[in-house]
Amino acid sequence: MAQWTSAVGPAQLARLLNSQQDRPAGPGTRRPPAYRALADGVRLLVLEGRVPVAARLPAERELALSLSVSRTTVAAAYEALRAEGFLESRRGAGSWTAVPAGNPLPARGLEPLPPEALGSMIDLGCAALPAPEPWLTRAVQGALEELPPYAHTHGDYPAGLPALRSMIADRYTARGIPTMPEQIMVTTGAMGAIDAICHLFGGRGERIAVESPSYANILQLMREAGARLVPVAMAEGLSGWDMDRWRQVLRDAAPRIAYIVADFHNPTGALADDDQRRQLVDAARSAGTVLVADETMSELWLDEGVEMPRPVCGFDPAGSTVITVGSASKAFWAGMRIGWVRAAPDVIRSLVAARAYADLGTPVVEQLAVNWLFSTGGWEQAVEVRREQARENRDALVAAVRRELPTWEFEVPRGGLTLWVRAGGLSGSRIAEAGERVGVRVPSGPRFGVDGAFEGYVRLPFTVGGAVAEEAAARLAAAARIVESGGTAGGEAPRTFVA
């Protein structure tokens, strides 16, 4: 019986492998043999989760043709992968990817680092800050005081607690977007909101237009839902959305859904202006596309004088085109898994009805805690502390990276939690792998793209500051030296660092 559960075609694997950039070898540097370079490329794809474990690889002859190399080269690469535990084969069943015994299974998204690893590893993988205190504790205490009446009910509120739905609607109204509670559904984080929207509007095989780059975990959620992702390239730097490209894609591909992060885009940090938002809504309406606007970063402006544009849904007064997603996870704390959807009442009713076959509802205590924050002013105080912390971290990280890695290129965003960095001509995938060996965990650019795009980038979040930011940059510089030297094993050992 075959041990593989999916398959990677020769053309797809060739695209992924060809996207891996290597710095030209310097004087005296020996290039690895072709088979070794091919084996290393496949191993990197498996370790990053871009080729899943138990995926059947192409036959040797097929891959050789797609890569324009000899079959002998592919055969030798496969043999090296088998010897290292990254490939298993069986006569008549082909060869499929694996991981060596004792290795953790690679994740295809950006999962948090296990707490037990924090002593020796600096985690730049997850763009989330520690909880703001004392507001978390106060919010939970306030929730417990409000809990008794709810404890006498069944506890299932598929649309969310009425008090919280009303509060969220009032907050939109205060922003100049008249909203009724019937237009709000509370979800389990923004991921829960987007998952529900994708299942309602984007069935298997449906096209979804996404920014390129875009948020890695959302891209993977959509892939696993069976969507066909249509990437729309972002403009260079912080200029953001290329409206000519968006109009062309929406017109020609006619995607069922388009997903955007207009407020301090993840990962680039770009902020769409009013005109870009208006044009996006108009283009989506003309194409019959549902525009999903992710507002999870909307309150995280970091610089003085930032004027926030009107919400994307403000350019859709009829409410027929835009669905808005919000969350407490980025602005407050990732452990507070409360998100919401703002949409037309009929869309909300459909989402609520479909939820009966998913998670039934969002935990009551967490909803009460967020409602306490909104109703007491605690939210504004906590978010202001969050902005100050993120601003200090950003400035420390920017200074450290510029000092340790002067050839790396980036523009400093005025808000959000992420820095999108061109890694000086090096492979982001190889930097990520080397970083694990020297004690810094960083996601490579291809996690934020489609089919191997952005190999020359890494994403750095504003989650560490001070001495930890300096140490993180020093470890990234050590990882870059390993990649520049062509190192594939060994390298500098990580130092234990206590923040």
Salt bridges, closest charged atoms under 4 A:
ASP22 OD1 - ARG430 NE 2.98
ASP40 OD1 - ARG36 NH2 2.91
ASP40 OD1 - ARG43 NH2 3.23
GLU48 OE1 - ARG50 NE 3.09
GLU60 OE1 - ARG71 NE 3.45
GLU79 OE1 - ARG82 NH2 3.30
GLU84 OE2 - ARG36 NH1 2.79
GLU111 OE2 - ARG441 NH2 2.87
ASP123 OD1 - ARG441 NH1 2.84
ASP195 OD1 - HIS199 ND1 3.21
GLU211 OE1 - HIS265 NE2 3.29
GLU236 OE1 - ARG422 NH2 3.36
ASP242 OD2 - ARG245 NE 3.46
ASP244 OD1 - ARG247 NH2 2.80
ASP252 OD1 - ARG251 NE 3.40
ASP263 OD1 - ARG277 NH2 2.77
ASP275 OD1 - ARG278 NH1 3.73
ASP282 OD1 - ARG285 NH1 3.13
GLU295 OE1 - ARG175 NH1 3.30
GLU299 OE2 - ARG171 NH2 3.69
ASP303 OD1 - ARG394 NH2 2.73
ASP303 OD2 - ARG414 NE 3.59
ASP316 OD1 - ARG285 NH2 3.39
ASP359 OD1 - ARG355 NE 2.72
GLU380 OE2 - ARG171 NH1 3.19
GLU384 OE1 - ARG387 NH1 2.88
ASP395 OD1 - ARG394 NE 3.09
GLU433 OE2 - ARG43 NH1 2.23
ASP451 OD2 - ARG15 NH2 3.14
GLU455 OE1 - ARG50 NH2 3.24
GLU471 OE2 - ARG475 NE 2.95
GLU471 OE2 - ARG495 NH2 2.51
GLU484 OE2 - ARG23 NH1 3.49
GLU492 OE2 - ARG481 NH2 3.56
